[in-house]
C-alpha cells in the first residue's frame, strides 16, 4: 500500500526525477558574468566563453553553467543560437514584451489593466520628454506625425505609426527604463489599438481629431512645457478611454464565453 502511494505521488509530481541546480552557485555565476558586462570586459557582440570553460573558470558543473546562460538569455543579456557561439547582446525590451503578453492574456481584465497602466505611465513620460527632449527627438516626432497624417483611415499603417509615436515620446524622456517599459508594452498596446480602431463608425473627422491630439502632445514637448505635455497626453487617453473600455469589455466577455465552452 505504501509502495503504491509513493509511486502515485511520484507520477503526480511534475518535477519528479529532475535534478535540482543549486541556485546560489548559479546566481553567483550570473552575477559574475553581468559584472563583466557592466564594467566593459564583455561588450555587445562579444562571444561568451563556452559552458565548459565557464564551468572550469568558476569551479561549477556544466549543468549549472548551462542554466546560468539560459537565465541570462531569458533576461535578454545574451543571445543563444543553435550551432553558434553565445554572444552578449545590447539590452532590449523583448523580455518585457514576452512578460506583458503572457500577463495580459492570463486575465480576462488584462486589456483594461493595460489601458490603465498606459494612462498611469504616459502623461508623466510626456512631461519628462518636454523637459529633456533634444532637437533630434522633436525631428523624429515630427517625422512620425507626417506618417500618421498620411495614414489617416488606413488602420494597419496608422497603428504602426502610432506605436512608433508612443515609443518616440518615451525615448525623448531620456529615461532608459521608461523607454524599455513602453517598448515592452508594444504588443499589448497594438492589441488595444486594434480594438479601438476596429470601430465601424469612425469618420474622417474622427480620424482627424485623433491625429490632432497627437499633434498637441508634440507641440507641448517642442515648447518644453511639461504641464501642457502631460495634460495633452491625458486628454488623448480621455478621448479614447470610453471606446476602448467598451470594446475591451466585449472582448473580455468573449474570453469568458470561450473559457466556458472549452472542453
URNORCOR-V136571 format. One record per backbone hydrogen bond with DSSP energy under -1.0 kcal/mol. NH is the residue of the N-H (numbers start at 1). CO is the residue of the C=O. E is the energy in kcal/mol with one decimal. If there is no record, write none. Layout:
nh=NH co=CO e=E
nh=NH co=CO e=E
This chain:
nh=5 co=1 e=-2.3
nh=6 co=2 e=-2.5
nh=7 co=3 e=-2.3
nh=8 co=4 e=-2.6
nh=9 co=5 e=-2.4
nh=10 co=6 e=-2.0
nh=11 co=7 e=-2.3
nh=12 co=8 e=-2.0
nh=16 co=13 e=-1.7
nh=18 co=15 e=-1.8
nh=26 co=22 e=-1.9
nh=27 co=23 e=-3.2
nh=28 co=24 e=-2.1
nh=29 co=25 e=-2.2
nh=30 co=26 e=-2.4
nh=31 co=27 e=-2.5
nh=32 co=28 e=-2.2
nh=33 co=29 e=-2.3
nh=34 co=30 e=-2.7
nh=35 co=31 e=-2.0
nh=36 co=32 e=-1.8
nh=37 co=33 e=-1.5
nh=38 co=34 e=-2.7
nh=39 co=35 e=-2.4
nh=40 co=37 e=-1.0
nh=41 co=36 e=-1.4
nh=42 co=36 e=-2.0
nh=45 co=88 e=-3.5
nh=46 co=43 e=-2.7
nh=48 co=86 e=-3.7
nh=54 co=50 e=-2.9
nh=55 co=51 e=-2.8
nh=56 co=52 e=-2.3
nh=57 co=53 e=-2.8
nh=58 co=54 e=-2.2
nh=60 co=55 e=-2.0
nh=65 co=61 e=-2.0
nh=66 co=62 e=-3.0
nh=67 co=63 e=-2.4
nh=68 co=64 e=-2.2
nh=69 co=65 e=-2.0
nh=70 co=66 e=-2.1
nh=71 co=67 e=-2.3
nh=72 co=68 e=-2.2
nh=73 co=69 e=-2.2
nh=74 co=70 e=-2.3
nh=75 co=71 e=-1.6
nh=76 co=73 e=-1.1
nh=77 co=72 e=-2.6
nh=79 co=87 e=-3.0
nh=84 co=81 e=-2.3
nh=87 co=79 e=-1.8
nh=88 co=46 e=-2.8
nh=89 co=77 e=-2.6
nh=97 co=93 e=-2.6
nh=98 co=94 e=-2.3
nh=99 co=95 e=-2.1
nh=100 co=96 e=-3.0
nh=101 co=97 e=-2.0
nh=102 co=98 e=-2.0
nh=103 co=99 e=-2.8
nh=104 co=100 e=-2.7
nh=105 co=101 e=-1.9
nh=107 co=104 e=-1.1
nh=110 co=107 e=-1.7
nh=113 co=109 e=-2.4
nh=114 co=110 e=-2.0
nh=115 co=111 e=-2.2
nh=116 co=112 e=-2.2
nh=117 co=113 e=-2.5
nh=118 co=114 e=-2.3
nh=119 co=115 e=-2.4
nh=120 co=116 e=-1.9
nh=121 co=117 e=-2.3
nh=122 co=118 e=-2.9
nh=125 co=121 e=-1.6
nh=126 co=122 e=-2.5
nh=127 co=123 e=-1.9
nh=128 co=124 e=-2.4
nh=129 co=125 e=-2.4
nh=130 co=126 e=-2.0
nh=131 co=127 e=-1.4
nh=132 co=128 e=-1.6
nh=133 co=129 e=-2.2
nh=138 co=134 e=-2.0
nh=139 co=135 e=-2.3
nh=140 co=136 e=-2.3
nh=141 co=137 e=-2.3
nh=142 co=138 e=-2.6
nh=143 co=139 e=-2.1
nh=144 co=140 e=-2.1
nh=145 co=141 e=-2.5
nh=146 co=142 e=-2.0
nh=147 co=143 e=-1.7
nh=148 co=144 e=-2.6
nh=149 co=145 e=-2.6
nh=150 co=146 e=-2.0
nh=151 co=147 e=-1.1
nh=152 co=149 e=-1.1
nh=154 co=151 e=-2.8
nh=158 co=154 e=-2.9
nh=159 co=155 e=-2.7
nh=160 co=156 e=-1.8
nh=161 co=157 e=-2.1
nh=162 co=158 e=-3.0
nh=163 co=159 e=-2.7
nh=164 co=160 e=-2.0
nh=165 co=161 e=-2.0
nh=166 co=162 e=-2.1
nh=167 co=163 e=-1.9
nh=168 co=164 e=-2.3
nh=169 co=165 e=-2.2
nh=170 co=166 e=-1.8
nh=171 co=167 e=-2.5
nh=172 co=168 e=-1.9
nh=173 co=170 e=-1.2
nh=174 co=171 e=-1.4
nh=179 co=175 e=-2.1
nh=180 co=176 e=-2.5
nh=181 co=177 e=-2.4
nh=182 co=178 e=-2.3
nh=183 co=179 e=-2.2
nh=184 co=180 e=-2.7
nh=185 co=181 e=-1.3
nh=186 co=183 e=-1.2
nh=189 co=185 e=-3.2
nh=190 co=186 e=-2.7
nh=191 co=187 e=-1.6
nh=192 co=188 e=-2.1
nh=193 co=189 e=-2.8
nh=194 co=190 e=-2.5
nh=195 co=191 e=-1.9
nh=196 co=192 e=-2.7
nh=197 co=193 e=-2.9
nh=198 co=195 e=-1.1
nh=207 co=203 e=-2.1
nh=208 co=204 e=-2.1
nh=209 co=205 e=-2.3
nh=210 co=206 e=-2.3
nh=211 co=207 e=-2.3
nh=212 co=208 e=-2.5
nh=213 co=209 e=-1.7
nh=214 co=210 e=-1.2
nh=215 co=211 e=-1.9
nh=216 co=212 e=-2.2
nh=217 co=213 e=-1.4
nh=218 co=214 e=-2.1
nh=219 co=215 e=-2.9
nh=220 co=216 e=-2.0
nh=221 co=217 e=-2.1
nh=222 co=218 e=-3.0
nh=223 co=219 e=-1.9
nh=224 co=221 e=-1.0
nh=225 co=220 e=-2.2
nh=229 co=225 e=-2.2
nh=230 co=226 e=-2.3
nh=231 co=227 e=-2.4
nh=232 co=228 e=-2.7
nh=233 co=229 e=-2.2
nh=234 co=230 e=-2.3
nh=235 co=231 e=-2.7
nh=236 co=232 e=-1.8
nh=237 co=233 e=-1.9
nh=238 co=234 e=-2.7
nh=239 co=235 e=-2.3
nh=240 co=236 e=-1.1
nh=241 co=237 e=-2.1
nh=244 co=240 e=-2.4
nh=245 co=241 e=-2.9
nh=246 co=242 e=-2.2
nh=247 co=243 e=-2.3
nh=248 co=244 e=-3.0
nh=249 co=245 e=-2.1
nh=250 co=246 e=-1.7
nh=251 co=247 e=-2.3
nh=252 co=248 e=-2.8
nh=253 co=249 e=-2.1
nh=254 co=250 e=-1.9
nh=255 co=251 e=-1.8
nh=256 co=252 e=-1.9
nh=257 co=253 e=-2.3
nh=258 co=254 e=-2.8
nh=259 co=255 e=-2.1
nh=260 co=256 e=-2.3
nh=261 co=257 e=-1.3
